[in-house]
Amino acid sequence: MPQFAANLSMLYPELAFLDRFDAAAKDGFQGVEYLFPYDFAKDEILARLKHNSLQQVLFNGPPGDWNGGERGLACLPGRDAEFREGIAKAIDYAVALDCPRIHVMAGLVPEGLARDALQPVYLDNLHWAATEAAKAGRDVLIEPINTRDIPGFFLNRQDHAHEIVQAVGAPNLKVQMDLYHCQIVEGDVAMKIRKYLPTGRVGHLQIAGVPDRHEPDLGEQNYPYLFDVLDEVSAQCGWQGWVGCEYRPKRGAEPGGTSAGLGWLRAQEERVKQRGAQRA
């Protein structure tokens, strides 16, 4: 069964951010991820992790002016100094929180510029980031994101992401494979799991229901089937990553809404128990 991590930027929205760690642990999660830790002191977050015996599995590097609409700096010409400052800050947090992975958002294609013209900037920045992260024993991840959620995002497809990883050539640069984004842009998700997991270049997975980004048992994707595919392929290739639950609970900020929507997780746990009993 995959290791599921609670995305605290989306789950438990009725609670203050630091209280979401307690809630995730009570629901049985052993790992957490979120967008950004930088509004909080490292010691404050670390205390929540330790108190709840949680592993920090992923967070994003600084994205530029998030409130102003920026979604990463890695592909943007002329922003190298700011990008490097942000990566240094992310590595500092990752070391303090014992987080092995940092997601580096690519950014939006500026108006009037061709996507191909940005790729050299993107490659150079990723090479620098991966080199610096390697010194601290961390992985850098890049994520293809659909252009419905983030119009104009530079990186949208799994094949492009893997081409980038190969071009940079850093062993600690990997792909963050979000099955929600993959379904919207490309589909054929099960075959992409079978294709890319054995490469050793997928560092993290994420899930959400399509099209509304609610719980994974809502929508058009058959996640029980995909979890079986993931188990099968993982057993064959030795993949041992985490699966981030990056979805918006359908019951929104209703008290207890996230916990009430975890029927999909309980069902998966029961399926695994039944399989184990059958094998015994």
Secondary structure, DSSP 4 states (H G I P E B T S, - for coil): -PEEEEETTTS-TTS-GGGHHHHHHHTT--EEE-S--TTS-HHHHHHHHHHTTPEEEEEEPP-SSTTTT--BSTT-TT-HHHHHHHHHHHHHHHHHTT--EEE--B-BPPTT--HHHHHHHHHHHHHHHHHHHHHTT-EEEE----TTTSTTBS---HHHHHHHHHHH--TTEEEEEEHHHHHHHT--HHHHHHHHGGGT-EEEEEE--TTT---TTSSS--HHHHHHHHHHHHHHH----EEEE----TTTTSTTHHHHTTHHHHHHHHHHHHHHHHH-
